[in-house]
Amino acid sequence: MISVFLVDDHPLVLRGLSDLFEAHPEFSVVGQESDGLQVMKALKEIRPDVVVLDLMMPNLNGMELIAQVTRRCPNTRVVVLSMHTNAAYVWQALRNGAIGYVPKGSPSEEIITAVREAARGRRYLSPSLPEHEMAVYAYAARQSALDPYEMLTFREKEVLQMSAEGNTSVQIAARLHIGVRTAETHRANLLRKLDLHGQTELVRYAIRRGVVSSE
């Protein structure tokens, strides 16, 4: 039996995925979550074989979530199910530790195959993904300087996403259970590290970096 944990911020998608996996006796859906911050809390108790997640999640984006799952739950594999199919997104997800990547809208059997392969420890990339573009992007990324984003702490990444989503320091402090001044300090530090000046540049950077969606 392959245990699967589903992560997506759209209830209809979660319901559809749950129905899909429950229709196959070899799978067991052991949990669902629609908030990025709550996923790691759930995974402390549930150690699924595979996590299927979207990249665009509130409060903690999918890219960072992949890295956290990979680091804290080394026996859990991550399969990305996302509307984003350009090489930058795919390569970054794999770099962060994902073992599978399937575009949303793919046939149901392809999603099933990706999770089967992931549970066996084998990488699965949808045939529809631009392999040549990914190879070129990966090469260029290896040649480039250190990404400033990687210099941010985990907390600073959380504050970056929440700020880009329009949350005030008071709201961020409440969600993260920290002081308002601490939240403001984290925001000031991440702006300095990323060489950003104000909310407009922060939002633009977050969209460009894939931290939040432009929709």
C-alpha positions as CSV (number, residue, x, y, z in Angstrom):
1,M,0.0,0.0,0.0
2,I,1.4,3.4,-1.0
3,S,0.4,6.2,1.4
4,V,-0.2,9.6,-0.3
5,F,-0.6,13.1,1.2
6,L,-2.2,15.7,-1.0
7,V,-1.4,19.4,-1.0
8,D,-3.3,22.0,-3.0
9,D,-5.1,25.2,-2.2
10,H,-8.2,24.4,-4.3
11,P,-10.7,22.1,-2.6
12,L,-12.0,20.7,-5.9
13,V,-8.5,19.7,-6.9
14,L,-8.0,17.9,-3.6
15,R,-11.4,16.1,-3.9
16,G,-10.6,15.1,-7.4
17,L,-7.1,13.8,-6.5
18,S,-8.5,12.0,-3.5
19,D,-11.1,10.2,-5.6
20,L,-8.5,9.3,-8.2
21,F,-6.2,7.6,-5.7
22,E,-8.9,6.0,-3.6
23,A,-10.1,4.3,-6.8
24,H,-6.9,2.4,-7.0
25,P,-6.5,-0.2,-4.2
26,E,-2.8,0.1,-4.1
27,F,-3.0,3.7,-2.7
28,S,-4.2,5.1,0.6
29,V,-4.8,8.9,1.0
30,V,-3.6,9.6,4.5
31,G,-4.0,13.4,4.6
32,Q,-4.9,16.6,2.7
33,E,-3.8,20.2,3.3
34,S,-4.5,23.5,1.6
35,D,-2.1,25.7,3.6
36,G,1.7,25.5,3.2
37,L,2.5,26.2,6.8
38,Q,0.3,23.4,8.0
39,V,1.8,20.7,5.8
40,M,5.0,20.3,7.9
41,K,3.0,20.1,11.1
42,A,0.9,17.3,9.7
43,L,3.9,15.5,8.3
44,K,5.4,15.3,11.8
45,E,2.7,12.8,12.7
46,I,2.0,11.3,9.2
47,R,5.0,9.9,7.3
48,P,3.5,9.2,3.9
49,D,5.4,7.5,1.1
50,V,4.6,10.3,-1.4
51,V,3.5,13.9,-1.1
52,V,1.7,15.3,-4.2
53,L,1.8,19.1,-4.1
54,D,1.1,22.2,-6.1
55,L,3.7,25.0,-6.2
56,M,1.4,27.9,-5.6
57,M,0.4,27.6,-2.0
58,P,-0.5,30.3,0.6
59,N,1.8,31.2,3.4
60,L,4.6,28.8,2.4
61,N,5.1,28.2,-1.3
62,G,5.6,24.8,-2.9
63,M,9.3,25.3,-3.8
64,E,10.2,25.9,-0.1
65,L,7.8,23.2,1.0
66,I,9.6,20.7,-1.3
67,A,12.9,21.6,0.4
68,Q,11.4,21.3,3.9
69,V,9.9,17.9,3.2
70,T,13.1,16.6,1.6
71,R,15.2,17.8,4.6
72,R,12.8,16.8,7.4
73,C,11.2,13.7,5.9
74,P,13.9,12.0,3.9
75,N,11.9,8.8,3.3
76,T,8.9,10.8,1.8
77,R,9.1,11.5,-1.9
78,V,7.6,14.6,-3.5
79,V,5.7,14.8,-6.8
80,V,4.8,18.2,-8.1
81,L,1.4,18.7,-9.8
82,S,1.5,22.2,-11.2
83,M,0.1,24.5,-13.9
84,H,3.7,25.8,-14.4
85,T,5.6,23.9,-17.0
86,N,8.5,26.2,-18.0
87,A,12.0,24.9,-17.5
88,A,12.8,27.3,-14.6
89,Y,10.0,26.0,-12.4
90,V,10.7,22.3,-13.2
91,W,14.5,22.6,-12.7
92,Q,14.1,24.5,-9.4
93,A,11.6,21.9,-8.1
94,L,14.0,19.0,-8.9
95,R,16.9,21.0,-7.4
96,N,14.9,21.4,-4.2
97,G,14.3,17.7,-4.0
98,A,11.2,16.7,-6.0
99,I,11.4,13.3,-7.7
100,G,8.4,13.8,-10.0
101,Y,6.8,16.6,-12.0
102,V,3.5,16.4,-13.8
103,P,1.5,19.3,-15.4
104,K,-2.0,19.9,-14.2
105,G,-4.4,18.7,-16.8
106,S,-2.3,15.6,-17.5
107,P,-4.2,12.3,-17.9
108,S,-5.1,10.6,-14.6
109,E,-3.0,7.6,-15.4
110,E,0.1,9.7,-15.8
111,I,-0.4,11.1,-12.3
112,I,-0.8,7.6,-11.0
113,T,2.3,6.5,-12.8
114,A,4.3,9.4,-11.4
115,V,3.4,8.5,-7.8
116,R,4.1,4.8,-8.4
117,E,7.5,5.6,-9.7
118,A,8.2,8.1,-6.9
119,A,7.2,5.4,-4.3
120,R,9.9,3.2,-5.8
121,G,12.5,5.9,-5.6
122,R,12.5,6.5,-9.4
123,R,12.2,10.0,-11.0
124,Y,9.3,10.7,-13.3
125,L,9.0,13.7,-15.6
126,S,6.0,14.1,-17.8
127,P,6.8,13.6,-21.5
128,S,5.1,16.9,-22.1
129,L,7.8,18.8,-20.2
130,P,10.5,20.7,-22.2
131,E,13.6,18.5,-21.5
132,H,15.9,20.4,-23.8
133,E,15.0,23.7,-22.3
134,M,15.5,22.3,-18.8
135,A,19.0,21.0,-19.7
136,V,19.9,24.5,-21.0
137,Y,18.5,26.2,-18.0
138,A,20.2,23.9,-15.6
139,Y,23.6,24.5,-17.3
140,A,23.1,28.3,-17.1
141,A,22.0,28.1,-13.5
142,R,25.2,26.1,-12.6
143,Q,27.3,28.8,-14.2
144,S,25.6,31.7,-12.5
145,A,26.5,33.3,-9.1
146,L,24.9,32.3,-5.9
147,D,21.2,33.0,-5.9
148,P,20.5,35.7,-3.2
149,Y,17.2,33.9,-2.4
150,E,19.2,31.0,-1.0
151,M,20.8,33.4,1.5
152,L,17.5,34.0,3.1
153,T,16.6,32.1,6.3
154,F,13.5,29.9,6.4
155,R,11.7,32.5,8.5
156,E,12.7,35.3,6.0
157,K,11.3,33.2,3.2
158,E,8.0,32.9,5.1
159,V,7.9,36.6,5.6
160,L,8.7,37.3,2.0
161,Q,5.8,35.2,0.8
162,M,3.3,36.6,3.3
163,S,4.4,40.2,2.6
164,A,4.0,39.6,-1.2
165,E,0.5,38.3,-0.5
166,G,-0.4,41.6,1.1
167,N,-0.1,40.8,4.8
168,T,0.9,43.5,7.2
169,S,3.6,43.1,9.8
170,V,0.8,42.7,12.4
171,Q,-0.9,39.9,10.4
172,I,2.5,38.2,9.7
173,A,3.4,38.3,13.4
174,A,0.0,36.8,14.4
175,R,0.3,33.9,11.8
176,L,3.9,33.1,12.8
177,H,3.4,33.6,16.5
178,I,6.3,36.2,16.7
179,G,6.4,39.8,17.8
180,V,5.5,42.6,15.3
181,R,9.0,44.1,15.7
182,T,10.5,40.7,14.9
183,A,8.4,40.4,11.8
184,E,9.5,43.9,10.7
185,T,13.1,43.0,11.3
186,H,12.8,39.9,9.1
187,R,11.2,42.0,6.4
188,A,14.0,44.6,6.6
189,N,16.7,41.9,6.4
190,L,15.2,40.1,3.4
191,L,14.8,43.4,1.5
192,R,18.5,44.1,2.2
193,K,19.7,40.7,1.1
194,L,17.6,40.8,-2.1
195,D,18.5,44.5,-2.7
196,L,14.8,45.4,-2.9
197,H,13.3,48.8,-2.1
198,G,9.8,48.8,-0.9
199,Q,6.6,46.7,-1.3
200,T,6.3,47.1,-5.1
201,E,9.7,45.7,-5.8
202,L,9.1,42.9,-3.2
203,V,5.9,41.8,-5.0
204,R,7.5,41.9,-8.4
205,Y,10.5,39.9,-7.2
206,A,8.2,37.3,-5.5
207,I,6.2,36.9,-8.7
208,R,9.3,36.6,-10.9
209,R,10.9,34.1,-8.4
210,G,7.7,32.0,-8.3
211,V,7.1,32.6,-4.7
212,V,3.5,33.9,-5.4
213,S,1.3,33.8,-8.5
214,S,0.7,36.9,-10.6
215,E,-3.0,35.9,-10.7
